[in-house]
Amino acid sequence: MDRRQPAPSPRPGGAGTPVWNARERTDRLSEFVGIVDRLLRGDVSDHSGAHYAYHDAAMAPAPVRERVPLIVAANAARSLAVVADHADGWVTFTGTASEDDFHQASIERSRRLGQLCLKRDRDPRTPRRILLAYGAMNPWASTD
């Protein structure tokens, strides 16, 4: 399979449901995270987007903090743009990559995220990096 053309992923819900390609999944992620970001900021105005719509939203009880941190998991370039636009924290993961492969990919993703933040006039240190490790990598193998 050509890595530039990701396979469609099944929509949650079981057999017979439509599939979403990578672009649509990212579009849905972007719209959804934007909605959550707005709601967490106290903006409950109606929304009618390409994938989601709501009206008469309410935040009850209201957040106790002025800004509730939003953490987004992302690895692909378009998904990192969602992190750059909205997130306070960023989760990346290893999948089945070796530790060396993951380390290199993580560095590249971090650089890309920093560039995206700068383009959006955001401090590239704002989305704090959080590592979710599983698969072939053993995060407890060393203090590094």
C-alpha positions as CSV (number, residue, x, y, z in Angstrom):
1,M,0.0,0.0,0.0
2,D,1.2,3.5,-0.9
3,R,1.9,5.3,2.4
4,R,0.7,8.6,0.9
5,Q,-2.8,7.1,0.5
6,P,-3.9,5.9,3.9
7,A,-6.5,3.2,4.0
8,P,-10.0,4.3,5.0
9,S,-10.8,3.7,8.7
10,P,-14.2,2.3,9.8
11,R,-16.6,4.7,11.5
12,P,-17.4,3.7,15.0
13,G,-20.7,1.9,15.1
14,G,-20.1,-1.5,13.6
15,A,-20.6,-3.2,10.3
16,G,-22.3,-1.4,7.4
17,T,-21.3,2.1,8.6
18,P,-19.6,4.4,6.1
19,V,-15.8,4.8,6.1
20,W,-13.9,8.0,6.5
21,N,-10.6,8.6,4.7
22,A,-7.7,10.4,6.4
23,R,-8.7,13.8,5.1
24,E,-12.3,13.5,6.4
25,R,-11.1,12.2,9.8
26,T,-8.8,15.2,10.1
27,D,-11.6,17.6,9.0
28,R,-13.9,16.1,11.6
29,L,-11.1,16.3,14.3
30,S,-10.5,19.9,13.4
31,E,-14.2,20.9,13.6
32,F,-14.8,18.9,16.8
33,V,-11.7,20.2,18.7
34,G,-12.7,23.8,17.6
35,I,-16.1,23.2,19.1
36,V,-14.7,21.8,22.3
37,D,-12.3,24.7,22.5
38,R,-15.1,27.3,22.1
39,L,-17.3,25.6,24.7
40,L,-14.5,25.4,27.2
41,R,-13.9,29.1,26.7
42,G,-17.6,29.7,27.6
43,D,-18.8,30.4,24.0
44,V,-22.1,28.5,23.8
45,S,-23.3,30.1,20.6
46,D,-24.9,27.9,18.0
47,H,-22.8,25.9,15.6
48,S,-23.6,24.5,12.2
49,G,-20.6,23.0,10.6
50,A,-19.8,20.5,7.8
51,H,-19.9,17.6,10.3
52,Y,-21.5,18.7,13.5
53,A,-24.2,21.1,14.6
54,Y,-25.8,22.1,17.8
55,H,-28.0,24.9,19.3
56,D,-28.9,26.0,22.7
57,A,-25.7,24.6,24.2
58,A,-25.1,25.1,27.9
59,M,-22.0,24.7,30.1
60,A,-23.4,23.6,33.4
61,P,-21.7,23.8,35.7
62,A,-19.4,26.3,34.2
63,P,-15.6,25.6,34.2
64,V,-14.0,26.6,37.5
65,R,-10.9,27.8,35.6
66,E,-10.8,30.7,33.2
67,R,-9.2,28.4,30.6
68,V,-9.6,24.6,30.8
69,P,-6.6,23.0,29.1
70,L,-7.3,21.1,25.9
71,I,-5.1,18.1,25.0
72,V,-5.1,16.7,21.5
73,A,-3.5,13.4,20.2
74,A,-2.0,13.9,16.8
75,N,0.7,12.5,14.6
76,A,-0.1,13.4,10.9
77,A,0.8,16.8,9.5
78,R,-2.9,17.9,9.1
79,S,-3.7,16.7,12.7
80,L,-0.7,18.7,14.0
81,A,-2.3,21.8,12.6
82,V,-5.3,21.1,14.8
83,V,-2.9,21.0,17.8
84,A,-1.3,24.2,16.7
85,D,-4.7,25.9,16.4
86,H,-6.3,24.8,19.7
87,A,-4.3,22.6,22.0
88,D,-2.6,23.3,25.3
89,G,-1.1,19.8,25.3
90,W,-0.1,17.3,22.6
91,V,0.0,13.5,22.8
92,T,2.1,11.5,20.4
93,F,2.6,7.8,20.4
94,T,4.9,5.1,19.2
95,G,2.5,2.5,17.8
96,T,4.8,-0.4,16.8
97,A,7.8,1.7,15.9
98,S,11.2,0.9,17.4
99,E,12.5,3.3,19.9
100,D,15.0,4.8,17.5
101,D,12.3,5.2,14.7
102,F,9.9,6.8,17.2
103,H,12.5,9.2,18.6
104,Q,13.3,10.4,15.0
105,A,9.6,10.7,14.1
106,S,8.9,12.5,17.4
107,I,11.6,15.1,16.7
108,E,10.2,15.7,13.2
109,R,6.7,16.0,14.5
110,S,7.9,18.4,17.2
111,R,9.7,20.6,14.7
112,R,6.6,20.6,12.4
113,L,4.3,21.5,15.3
114,G,6.7,24.4,16.3
115,Q,6.6,25.7,12.7
116,L,2.8,25.5,12.6
117,C,2.6,27.4,15.9
118,L,4.9,30.2,14.7
119,K,2.8,30.6,11.5
120,R,-0.3,31.0,13.7
121,D,1.5,33.5,16.1
122,R,1.4,31.0,18.9
123,D,4.2,30.3,21.3
124,P,5.6,26.9,20.0
125,R,6.1,25.9,23.7
126,T,2.3,26.3,24.3
127,P,1.3,22.8,23.3
128,R,3.2,20.8,25.9
129,R,4.4,17.5,24.6
130,I,3.1,14.4,26.3
131,L,4.3,11.0,25.3
132,L,2.0,8.0,25.3
133,A,4.2,4.9,24.9
134,Y,3.1,1.5,23.9
135,G,4.1,-1.2,21.5
136,A,7.7,-2.0,20.8
137,M,9.1,0.9,22.9
138,N,9.8,0.4,26.6
139,P,9.7,3.9,28.3
140,W,11.2,2.6,31.5
141,A,14.3,1.1,29.9
142,S,16.4,4.2,30.8
143,T,16.2,7.5,32.5
144,D,16.5,9.2,29.1
